[in-house]
């Protein structure tokens, strides 16, 4: 199973058909050449194996990120117990 965490477009590299995204504080460059619609700074996207697959709604992305942060916090808490 693949778990895709919403990532926010941080930088656009038009000449390379790629973007730099921020995924919960981790920045990385991924390919955007599969996207049919243009991406803008601040857009939220889902990535699979290094490719932007689709753009998602900001509110949905923020809700998902909030849930992921809760999960990470619970795992960290359990590891400390």
Secondary structure as GFF3:
##gff-version 3
##sequence-region A 1 81
A	DSSP	beta_strand	7	13	.	.	.	ID=ss1
A	DSSP	three_ten_helix	14	16	.	.	.	ID=ss2
A	DSSP	beta_strand	18	23	.	.	.	ID=ss3
A	DSSP	beta_strand	26	31	.	.	.	ID=ss4
A	DSSP	beta_strand	44	48	.	.	.	ID=ss5
A	DSSP	beta_strand	51	56	.	.	.	ID=ss6
A	DSSP	alpha_helix	58	80	.	.	.	ID=ss7
###
